[in-house]
Amino acid sequence: MSPVANRPRSIAASIFALVIGAVLVMATAFVAVTFRGPPPRPAPQLVANIAHVMTTGKSLPAATLAAFRMTARGIPGAFGPGFGPPREPGPERAFAAAFRHGFDPERRLRASITAPRALQRTFSTTRPQPRRGEQPDPQLAEEVAAAIGLPAARVVAYRDEKMVFAPGAVVGGFTIGAFDSQRWRVVRTEAQPFISQWQLTMFAAVLAVMVLLAGPAWLIARAISRPLRQLGATAAAARVGAPLGPVPQGGAAEVRNLTRAVSAMHDRLTRHAEGRTVMLAAIAHDLGTPLSRIAFWIEQLPEAARIRATADIDEMRSMLGATLRLTRDEAVTPADQRIDFGSLLDSLVEDMRVAGAPATLEPGPRAIVRGDPGALRRLFGNLVENAVRYGDKAMLSWRIDGRMVEIAIDDSGPGFDSASADRLFEPFVRGDPSRNRETGGTGLGLAIVRSIAEAHGGSVSLDNHDGGGRVRVRLPLAT
């Protein structure tokens, strides 16, 4: 098979083919409906029948109406026994040829005409007024006046169409009034329905085409979007230090190009993170020896100076250790173990109590998660220490929310500023603007918390409650 045959199709080509196919199917449906014939029209009303309704209030008997045969313009006896081609020699030959091939204009004409519109007679003491769209028709008024035996001055007629179908026949809607010296006798055609049968047929054809196209359109849209959804889910779950999840192998050309670009980007980020981790580890190792020498020399300082210098060295070592832990949490794939979440929090809070921290745990439903017990313990340990440090105490609780477990760590402190809450998760950003290690920390605690939570497929956010601050951690339940 040639390389051209194996070349994936573009999304643009699929969408273009879908649009062209839809247009062709819709056009075919419209042509099929249109070529069935023009919209059926009500048969014309006879002036004789109009006069009969005006005088008696009833239409002529069906037999009488059936006996009448209209004469169409240029086609004498169009509906009568004497129906035949016109008398002109040229058209006569054309009609004769058409008859030999089965042409039947009477059948076609009858198919395009429905029953005439019903007539309604009313009485009025005032001159009748035209309805919307109707215009005066003096000729029709004269014909009706002659049929009922009244002077033309006593008859008014209004029509909404000026087409003449045949002598003695009225096409379309009309309002005709005749004054009998006492009152006006008014005959009107009944009002047309808001939606005609022809319009219903067109609507049905459009609906049928839409239903016919909905299935293929949905399948094509699903085929186009399925690899994009898979790639989006993989990209959302990707993290530095972990292998990239499953990516779509097929699909359109644009999807394949995007898949290759995402994979290449993930590889570059992984190499960058690995280089950063190696660099920080080397810096920490290289700084260890000078710090040890400085610690040796400061032993010769006076006691007050020695205490301050020792505290600075301890702070530097603590910051180096926290930085290394952050890079390790970002770069190392967490262990995949089933963890009883309640037992993990219970043991953590118990250890914190033994150490003198005012921490409490409210029991919750049984929840099993997957992950690294050590990393999760470090996550919640950091949050409990922050709650005790800034809010005097820590109160832990959890609940099940769908396929997630949500943990709340509440304190009694001043809470969080919603405008700057997200910045607290950035490395070396501290809630306490002072550089005091007793109150401000290193500024890496919440960064480590977010790194561990995201590595386990979860999230962390800062909020407030009535009595202080609240940290929410959401982790997926084990399947």
Backbone torsions as a table, in degrees:
resi	resn	phi	psi	omega
1	MET	NA	138.2	-175.9
2	SER	-73.0	157.3	176.3
3	PRO	-60.1	-29.7	-179.9
4	VAL	-65.7	-37.4	180.0
5	ALA	-68.2	-31.3	-179.7
6	ASN	-84.3	-6.4	-177.1
7	ARG	-68.5	128.7	-179.0
8	PRO	-67.5	149.6	-179.5
9	ARG	-79.0	145.4	179.1
10	SER	-77.1	151.7	175.2
11	ILE	-61.5	-39.4	179.4
12	ALA	-59.3	-39.6	179.5
13	ALA	-65.8	-40.1	179.0
14	SER	-65.1	-45.0	-179.9
15	ILE	-65.7	-40.1	178.4
16	PHE	-61.9	-43.5	178.9
17	ALA	-64.1	-39.4	178.5
18	LEU	-63.6	-44.4	-179.0
19	VAL	-65.0	-45.5	-179.7
20	ILE	-63.1	-42.6	178.5
21	GLY	-62.0	-41.5	179.0
22	ALA	-63.9	-42.5	179.6
23	VAL	-63.6	-41.5	-179.6
24	LEU	-65.4	-43.2	179.6
25	VAL	-64.5	-43.8	179.3
26	MET	-63.4	-42.8	179.2
27	ALA	-64.4	-39.4	178.0
28	THR	-62.1	-40.9	178.7
29	ALA	-64.1	-43.4	179.7
30	PHE	-65.3	-40.9	178.6
31	VAL	-64.1	-41.6	-179.9
32	ALA	-62.7	-42.3	179.8
33	VAL	-69.4	-41.1	-177.3
34	THR	-66.5	-40.1	-175.9
35	PHE	-77.6	-4.0	171.1
36	ARG	-68.1	-17.3	178.6
37	GLY	134.3	168.3	179.0
38	PRO	-68.5	164.4	178.2
39	PRO	-57.6	128.9	179.8
40	PRO	-57.1	138.9	179.6
41	ARG	-119.1	147.5	176.0
42	PRO	-62.0	144.0	177.9
43	ALA	-63.7	151.4	-179.8
44	PRO	-67.0	153.9	176.4
45	GLN	-91.8	140.9	178.2
46	LEU	-82.1	140.0	176.0
47	VAL	-60.4	-35.0	177.8
48	ALA	-62.6	-40.7	179.3
49	ASN	-68.7	-37.3	177.4
50	ILE	-61.6	-43.7	179.3
51	ALA	-64.8	-37.8	179.8
52	HIS	-66.4	-42.0	177.9
53	VAL	-64.4	-37.8	-177.3
54	MET	-68.4	-33.6	-177.6
55	THR	-89.5	-34.4	-175.5
56	THR	-112.7	-17.4	-176.9
57	GLY	83.4	2.3	-179.2
58	LYS	-129.7	154.0	176.9
59	SER	-77.6	163.0	175.7
60	LEU	-62.9	153.5	176.4
61	PRO	-58.6	151.5	-177.8
62	ALA	-59.5	-37.0	-178.8
63	ALA	-64.8	-38.8	179.1
64	THR	-65.5	-42.5	179.0
65	LEU	-65.8	-37.4	-178.8
66	ALA	-67.7	-27.4	-179.0
67	ALA	-72.3	-20.4	-179.4
68	PHE	-78.2	133.9	177.5
69	ARG	-122.6	121.2	-178.2
70	MET	-74.1	150.2	176.6
71	THR	-113.0	107.5	-178.0
72	ALA	-74.0	154.5	-178.0
73	ARG	-61.9	122.9	177.4
74	GLY	80.2	-2.8	179.8
75	ILE	-131.9	82.2	-177.4
76	PRO	-59.0	137.1	178.2
77	GLY	63.7	40.0	-174.1
78	ALA	-59.7	-30.9	-179.0
79	PHE	-114.8	10.6	-177.1
80	GLY	-107.6	177.8	-179.0
81	PRO	-63.1	-27.3	-178.0
82	GLY	-86.7	21.2	-178.2
83	PHE	-61.4	136.6	179.2
84	GLY	-169.0	-179.6	-178.6
85	PRO	-69.2	160.5	178.6
86	PRO	-66.1	165.8	-173.5
87	ARG	-81.7	-15.8	-178.2
88	GLU	-64.5	137.5	-174.5
89	PRO	-63.1	-44.0	-176.8
90	GLY	-64.0	-58.2	178.2
91	PRO	-60.2	-26.3	-178.6
92	GLU	-62.4	-42.7	178.9
93	ARG	-64.2	-38.9	179.7
94	ALA	-65.3	-41.7	179.0
95	PHE	-66.5	-38.5	179.7
96	ALA	-61.9	-41.9	177.7
97	ALA	-65.0	-38.8	179.0
98	ALA	-64.7	-39.4	178.3
99	PHE	-62.6	-39.7	-180.0
100	ARG	-63.5	-26.7	179.7
101	HIS	-95.3	15.5	173.7
102	GLY	90.2	11.1	179.5
103	PHE	-70.5	129.5	-178.5
104	ASP	-131.5	87.2	-176.7
105	PRO	-65.0	-28.8	179.4
106	GLU	-64.4	-44.2	178.8
107	ARG	-63.5	-42.0	179.5
108	ARG	-63.8	-39.5	-178.6
109	LEU	-69.1	-41.6	179.0
110	ARG	-64.6	-36.6	-179.3
111	ALA	-65.4	-24.5	-178.1
112	SER	-93.0	4.1	-178.2
113	ILE	-123.8	133.0	176.7
114	THR	-104.8	-174.3	179.9
115	ALA	-62.3	148.3	179.7
116	PRO	-65.4	153.6	178.4
117	ARG	-67.3	141.4	-178.5
118	ALA	-66.8	151.1	-179.7
119	LEU	-106.6	144.5	179.4
120	GLN	-126.0	129.4	178.1
121	ARG	-107.6	134.1	176.4
122	THR	-134.6	169.0	178.2
123	PHE	-120.6	145.9	-178.0
124	SER	-148.9	148.2	176.3
125	THR	-89.8	-7.7	180.0
126	THR	-119.1	159.5	-179.5
127	ARG	-61.1	130.1	180.0
128	PRO	-65.2	146.8	-179.9
129	GLN	-109.6	149.8	-179.3
130	PRO	-70.5	150.3	173.4
131	ARG	-83.7	175.6	-177.3
132	ARG	-60.6	128.0	178.1
133	GLY	91.2	-10.3	-178.2
134	GLU	-88.6	143.3	-179.9
135	GLN	-125.9	153.3	179.5
136	PRO	-61.0	142.7	178.6
137	ASP	-134.4	89.9	-178.2
138	PRO	-60.9	-35.9	-178.8
139	GLN	-63.7	-43.0	177.8
140	LEU	-64.9	-37.6	178.2
141	ALA	-61.8	-39.7	178.2
142	GLU	-65.6	-41.8	-179.8
143	GLU	-62.9	-44.0	-179.9
144	VAL	-67.5	-40.6	179.1
145	ALA	-60.4	-41.1	178.3
146	ALA	-66.2	-34.4	-178.0
147	ALA	-72.0	-31.8	-177.4
148	ILE	-103.1	-3.0	175.2
149	GLY	77.3	36.8	176.8
150	LEU	-118.2	156.2	174.3
151	PRO	-62.9	147.6	-179.0
152	ALA	-62.3	-25.2	-179.1
153	ALA	-68.7	-20.5	-179.6
154	ARG	-92.2	3.0	-177.4
155	VAL	-121.3	133.2	173.7
156	VAL	-122.2	146.4	-179.1
157	ALA	-141.2	139.9	176.9
158	TYR	-132.7	137.9	179.4
159	ARG	-131.7	154.0	175.1
160	ASP	-99.9	-0.9	176.4
161	GLU	-137.2	143.6	-179.8
162	LYS	-103.3	-0.9	-176.9
163	MET	-67.7	137.6	176.7
164	VAL	-101.8	111.8	-178.7
165	PHE	-79.7	-48.2	179.7
166	ALA	-166.1	157.5	177.6
167	PRO	-58.9	135.3	178.6
168	GLY	79.8	10.5	-179.7
169	ALA	-127.3	144.0	-177.3
170	VAL	-121.2	126.3	-179.2
171	VAL	-101.2	140.6	174.3
172	GLY	87.7	-165.5	-179.3
173	GLY	-90.6	152.8	-178.3
174	PHE	-155.4	162.9	171.9
175	THR	-132.7	120.6	-177.2
176	ILE	-126.7	131.3	178.5
177	GLY	-126.7	140.5	179.1
178	ALA	-130.2	129.6	-178.5
179	PHE	-96.3	121.8	-176.0
180	ASP	-105.0	31.7	-179.9
181	SER	77.7	-12.7	178.4
182	GLN	-121.6	-40.0	-176.7
183	ARG	-155.2	169.9	177.4
184	TRP	-95.5	127.2	170.5
185	ARG	-95.3	122.1	-173.3
186	VAL	-117.5	127.4	175.9
187	VAL	-116.8	126.4	179.7
188	ARG	-129.8	150.1	168.9
189	THR	-76.1	147.9	179.2
190	GLU	-64.9	153.7	-179.4
191	ALA	-66.6	141.8	177.6
192	GLN	-72.0	145.4	175.7
193	PRO	-64.2	153.5	-178.5
194	PHE	-61.2	-38.3	177.9
195	ILE	-123.0	121.3	-178.7
196	SER	-82.5	168.1	178.7
197	GLN	-63.2	-36.1	177.9
198	TRP	-63.6	-42.0	177.7
199	GLN	-65.3	-38.6	176.0
200	LEU	-61.6	-38.7	177.6
201	THR	-62.8	-43.0	178.4
202	MET	-64.3	-43.5	178.4
203	PHE	-61.8	-41.8	179.3
204	ALA	-62.9	-38.9	178.4
205	ALA	-64.9	-43.4	178.6
206	VAL	-63.3	-43.5	179.6
207	LEU	-63.3	-40.3	179.0
208	ALA	-63.5	-40.7	178.5
209	VAL	-65.7	-41.1	179.1
210	MET	-62.1	-43.7	178.4
211	VAL	-64.3	-40.5	-179.9
212	LEU	-63.5	-37.7	-177.6
213	LEU	-85.1	-19.0	-175.1
214	ALA	-61.9	-43.3	-178.5
215	GLY	-61.9	-57.3	178.2
216	PRO	-59.4	-37.9	179.4
217	ALA	-63.7	-41.0	178.7
218	TRP	-65.0	-41.6	179.7
219	LEU	-64.6	-42.1	179.5
220	ILE	-66.4	-42.2	178.8
221	ALA	-63.1	-40.4	177.6
222	ARG	-64.6	-40.8	179.7
223	ALA	-64.2	-33.9	179.0
224	ILE	-75.0	-40.4	-173.2
225	SER	-86.4	-20.4	-176.5
226	ARG	-58.0	-51.8	178.3
227	PRO	-64.4	-29.6	178.1
228	LEU	-68.8	-39.9	177.3
229	ARG	-64.1	-42.6	179.2
230	GLN	-63.0	-42.5	179.3
231	LEU	-66.9	-38.5	178.1
232	GLY	-63.9	-41.8	178.2
233	ALA	-64.9	-40.0	178.6
234	THR	-65.7	-42.6	179.4
235	ALA	-65.5	-36.5	179.5
236	ALA	-66.8	-33.0	-179.2
237	ALA	-89.1	-5.8	-177.1
238	ALA	-70.7	145.5	176.6
239	ARG	-149.6	157.5	-178.7
240	VAL	-66.7	136.0	177.4
241	GLY	93.3	-15.5	178.6
242	ALA	-108.7	146.4	178.6
243	PRO	-65.8	149.3	179.3
244	LEU	-68.3	137.8	-178.8
245	GLY	-68.4	-173.8	-179.0
246	PRO	-63.9	135.4	179.1
247	VAL	-119.1	150.6	-179.9
248	PRO	-64.7	137.0	-179.6
249	GLN	-96.8	-20.3	-179.4
250	GLY	-113.3	-152.0	178.6
251	GLY	97.8	-172.4	-178.0
252	ALA	-71.3	168.6	-177.9
253	ALA	-62.0	-40.4	179.9
254	GLU	-64.0	-37.2	179.3
255	VAL	-66.4	-42.0	179.3
256	ARG	-64.7	-41.0	177.4
257	ASN	-63.6	-41.0	178.3
258	LEU	-64.9	-39.3	178.0
259	THR	-61.2	-45.7	178.4
260	ARG	-62.9	-39.0	-179.6
261	ALA	-66.9	-41.3	178.9
262	VAL	-65.3	-42.1	178.7
263	SER	-63.0	-43.4	179.0
264	ALA	-65.0	-39.7	178.6
265	MET	-64.3	-41.0	178.7
266	HIS	-63.5	-40.2	178.1
267	ASP	-63.4	-41.3	179.2
268	ARG	-64.6	-42.7	179.2
269	LEU	-64.6	-38.6	178.9
270	THR	-63.5	-44.3	178.9
271	ARG	-64.6	-38.4	178.4
272	HIS	-63.6	-43.7	179.6
273	ALA	-65.3	-40.3	178.7
274	GLU	-63.9	-41.2	177.6
275	GLY	-64.3	-38.3	178.5
276	ARG	-65.7	-41.5	179.5
277	THR	-62.9	-43.6	178.6
278	VAL	-62.4	-40.9	-179.4
279	MET	-64.2	-45.3	-179.8
280	LEU	-65.7	-38.2	177.8
281	ALA	-63.7	-39.6	178.8
282	ALA	-66.8	-40.5	178.4
283	ILE	-62.8	-44.5	179.4
284	ALA	-62.3	-40.2	179.5
285	HIS	-66.7	-43.0	-178.0
286	ASP	-68.9	-32.0	179.1
287	LEU	-76.7	-19.2	-178.4
288	GLY	-61.1	-42.1	-178.0
289	THR	-67.6	-48.6	176.3
290	PRO	-60.6	-37.4	179.1
291	LEU	-65.0	-37.5	177.6
292	SER	-65.4	-40.5	178.5
293	ARG	-65.3	-41.8	179.0
294	ILE	-62.9	-40.1	178.6
295	ALA	-62.7	-34.2	178.4
296	PHE	-68.6	-44.2	-176.1
297	TRP	-70.3	-31.6	-177.4
298	ILE	-73.1	-9.4	175.8
299	GLU	-64.7	-21.3	-179.6
300	GLN	-86.3	-5.0	179.8
301	LEU	-77.8	161.1	173.6
302	PRO	-58.7	159.5	-171.3
303	GLU	-59.6	-45.0	-177.9
304	ALA	-63.0	-44.4	179.3
305	ALA	-68.3	-37.3	-179.4
306	ARG	-63.7	-38.4	-178.9
307	ILE	-65.4	-43.8	179.8
308	ARG	-66.3	-41.2	179.9
309	ALA	-66.4	-39.6	178.3
310	THR	-63.5	-39.1	178.2
311	ALA	-63.9	-38.5	178.7
312	ASP	-66.1	-40.5	179.1
313	ILE	-65.6	-41.3	177.7
314	ASP	-62.0	-37.8	178.8
315	GLU	-65.0	-42.0	178.2
316	MET	-62.2	-44.1	178.6
317	ARG	-63.7	-38.5	179.4
318	SER	-65.4	-41.8	179.2
319	MET	-65.6	-39.8	176.9
320	LEU	-63.6	-41.2	178.8
321	GLY	-65.4	-41.2	179.1
322	ALA	-66.0	-38.2	178.6
323	THR	-64.3	-42.3	178.3
324	LEU	-65.7	-37.5	178.2
325	ARG	-65.9	-39.2	178.4
326	LEU	-62.3	-48.0	179.7
327	THR	-64.5	-35.5	178.7
328	ARG	-67.5	-41.4	179.5
329	ASP	-65.6	-32.4	-179.9
330	GLU	-77.2	-30.0	-171.7
331	ALA	-99.5	-18.3	-174.1
332	VAL	-100.5	133.8	176.4
333	THR	-72.2	127.2	-178.0
334	PRO	-66.8	152.0	176.6
335	ALA	-65.5	151.7	-176.8
336	ASP	-111.1	90.0	179.8
337	GLN	-126.8	150.2	173.5
338	ARG	-80.0	127.1	-173.6
339	ILE	-125.4	129.9	171.3
340	ASP	-77.9	108.4	-171.2
341	PHE	-63.7	-40.0	179.8
342	GLY	-62.1	-40.4	179.6
343	SER	-66.5	-39.1	-179.8
344	LEU	-63.0	-46.3	-179.9
345	LEU	-68.1	-36.7	-179.1
346	ASP	-63.6	-43.9	179.7
347	SER	-67.9	-36.2	178.6
348	LEU	-64.5	-48.4	-178.9
349	VAL	-64.1	-37.6	178.7
350	GLU	-63.0	-42.0	177.4
351	ASP	-64.4	-37.6	179.4
352	MET	-67.4	-37.3	177.2
353	ARG	-64.3	-42.8	179.1
354	VAL	-60.2	-34.5	178.7
355	ALA	-78.4	-2.5	176.8
356	GLY	96.4	7.3	-179.8
357	ALA	-84.0	134.9	178.4
358	PRO	-77.7	80.0	-178.3
359	ALA	-119.4	139.2	178.0
360	THR	-130.0	155.1	-178.9
361	LEU	-131.1	125.5	175.8
362	GLU	-94.0	121.4	-177.1
363	PRO	-59.5	147.8	179.6
364	GLY	-136.3	-174.2	-179.9
365	PRO	-68.1	159.0	179.7
366	ARG	-67.6	131.6	-178.7
367	ALA	-138.3	129.8	177.8
368	ILE	-114.0	126.2	177.4
369	VAL	-121.9	165.7	176.7
370	ARG	-114.9	139.0	179.3
371	GLY	161.8	-159.2	-178.1
372	ASP	-100.9	112.7	-178.2
373	PRO	-59.7	-38.7	-179.0
374	GLY	-65.2	-43.1	-179.7
375	ALA	-67.1	-41.1	178.7
376	LEU	-66.3	-37.0	177.8
377	ARG	-65.0	-39.1	177.6
378	ARG	-66.0	-37.4	178.5
379	LEU	-59.3	-55.6	-176.2
380	PHE	-73.4	-26.7	174.3
381	GLY	-63.2	-42.8	177.2
382	ASN	-61.8	-42.2	-178.6
383	LEU	-67.7	-40.0	178.7
384	VAL	-66.2	-42.0	178.4
385	GLU	-61.8	-41.8	178.0
386	ASN	-64.0	-41.3	-179.9
387	ALA	-63.0	-40.8	179.4
388	VAL	-69.9	-38.5	-175.8
389	ARG	-70.2	-43.8	-174.2
390	TYR	-101.4	-18.6	-176.1
391	GLY	-126.0	15.4	173.9
392	ASP	73.0	-29.3	-179.2
393	LYS	-157.6	164.8	-179.9
394	ALA	-128.0	130.9	179.1
395	MET	-125.1	116.1	-175.1
396	LEU	-106.2	142.5	174.7
397	SER	-154.0	160.6	177.7
398	TRP	-148.6	160.2	178.4
399	ARG	-149.5	162.8	178.4
400	ILE	-95.9	130.1	178.8
401	ASP	-129.3	91.4	-177.4
402	GLY	68.2	-122.1	178.4
403	ARG	-98.6	20.1	-179.7
404	MET	-126.8	152.4	169.8
405	VAL	-109.2	130.3	-177.8
406	GLU	-111.7	124.4	-178.4
407	ILE	-110.6	134.7	177.8
408	ALA	-117.4	128.3	174.7
409	ILE	-113.9	107.3	-177.6
410	ASP	-101.2	150.6	174.7
411	ASP	-135.6	-179.7	-179.0
412	SER	-112.3	25.2	-176.7
413	GLY	-87.5	-164.1	-177.3
414	PRO	-75.1	-10.0	-179.0
415	GLY	87.5	-167.8	-175.4
416	PHE	-118.3	144.2	174.0
417	ASP	-80.3	118.0	-175.8
418	SER	-61.8	-27.6	-178.0
419	ALA	-70.9	-29.6	-176.2
420	SER	-119.2	12.9	-176.0
421	ALA	-63.3	-42.6	-177.4
422	ASP	-65.5	-29.2	-179.2
423	ARG	-68.3	-21.7	-178.6
424	LEU	-67.6	-16.5	178.6
425	PHE	-85.4	-7.0	179.4
426	GLU	-79.0	145.8	-179.6
427	PRO	-59.9	138.3	175.3
428	PHE	67.2	17.8	172.4
429	VAL	-102.2	125.3	-175.4
430	ARG	-116.0	146.8	176.3
431	GLY	-68.8	-33.6	176.4
432	ASP	-91.7	115.4	-176.7
433	PRO	-66.2	-14.8	179.8
434	SER	-71.9	161.3	178.2
435	ARG	-97.6	16.7	-178.9
436	ASN	-73.6	123.8	-179.1
437	ARG	-68.7	-22.9	-179.2
438	GLU	-73.2	-25.6	-177.5
439	THR	-118.2	-30.3	-172.9
440	GLY	-95.6	-25.7	-176.8
441	GLY	70.3	-164.9	-179.1
442	THR	-91.9	-13.5	-177.1
443	GLY	83.5	13.5	-179.7
444	LEU	-112.8	-6.4	-175.3
445	GLY	-59.7	-52.5	-179.0
446	LEU	-70.8	-30.2	174.8
447	ALA	-62.8	-41.5	177.0
448	ILE	-65.3	-40.5	179.5
449	VAL	-59.8	-48.9	-179.6
450	ARG	-64.4	-39.7	-179.9
451	SER	-60.6	-44.6	180.0
452	ILE	-68.0	-42.1	-179.2
453	ALA	-62.3	-45.4	-179.4
454	GLU	-68.8	-31.4	176.7
455	ALA	-64.8	-25.1	178.3
456	HIS	-96.9	12.4	178.3
457	GLY	78.4	19.1	-177.5
458	GLY	-114.5	-162.9	-179.0
459	SER	-151.7	163.9	178.4
460	VAL	-140.3	142.0	-179.5
461	SER	-145.3	157.6	-179.7
462	LEU	-108.0	138.7	-176.9
463	ASP	-148.4	-178.5	177.7
464	ASN	-130.1	153.7	171.3
465	HIS	-128.5	-177.6	-173.2
466	ASP	-59.7	-32.7	-174.7
467	GLY	-105.0	5.3	-179.2
468	GLY	159.5	-149.7	-178.3
469	GLY	-91.8	160.3	179.2
470	ARG	-144.1	134.0	174.4
471	VAL	-111.9	127.6	178.9
472	ARG	-107.7	130.1	175.9
473	VAL	-121.8	127.9	178.9
474	ARG	-117.1	128.1	179.4
475	LEU	-129.9	144.4	179.0
476	PRO	-74.3	143.5	176.6
477	LEU	-75.6	153.1	178.5
478	ALA	-70.9	142.3	179.3
479	THR	-99.9	NA	NA
